[in-house]
Amino acid sequence: MKELDWKRPKTCADANACPEVAIGANAVYVRSSLLPDAIAQLTPIEWRDLLTAIRAGEFDA
């Protein structure tokens, strides 16, 4: 896998436990800054569905 350009939320700029996302040509990669070698690969459709669910509060406790 080529070098990815990882982004994290601005609210998490200097923290150690942050989600990080890299957008590739055909996939979206997600990882935690705590476990940078554990990378989940999503299709663009899976990424869209995940964001939709998060915004809808489907994961709120």
N, C-alpha and C positions, 0 to 999 in steps of 0.2 A: 504494500500500500504506500502510495506516495505521501510525502509530508502534508499534513492537513493544517488548515488555518483555524485553530480552535477559538471560539468566542464564548464569553460568559456574560451573564447579566451585569449591567452597570452597578446594581446594588450589591454585587458580590465581588467587586473589583479586587479587594485585598484579603478576602476571606479564604479559608482552606477547604471548606466543604461546599463546593459550588457545582452546579450542573454546567457542562460545557458542550457546545454543539459545533460541528464542522459540516459545511455543505459541500458535497462532491458533485460531480457531473451527473451521476445516476443514483446517488444515495445520500442520506443524511446520517451522520454519525453522532452518537450521544455517549457521554461518559461523565463520571464524577471526578472532580479534582482530587478526591481522596484515593481513587483507584484508577489512575490514568491509563493503565494497560487493559482494563475491562471496558471494551468498546462495543456498544450496540449499534448495529447497522439497520437502518430503516429505509424503506422505499419512500419516494416523495408522497405517495398516497397515505402510507402509514404515518408519516410525520404530520401531514395535514390532519388526519383523524385524531392523532394524539393531541395536537394543539387545540382542536375543536373540543375534545373531551375536557381538557384542562380548563379552557375558558368557560365551559358550561358547568364547572364545579363537580364533575363526575368523580373526582378523586378526593374531594374535601371530606374530612372526617366528621 
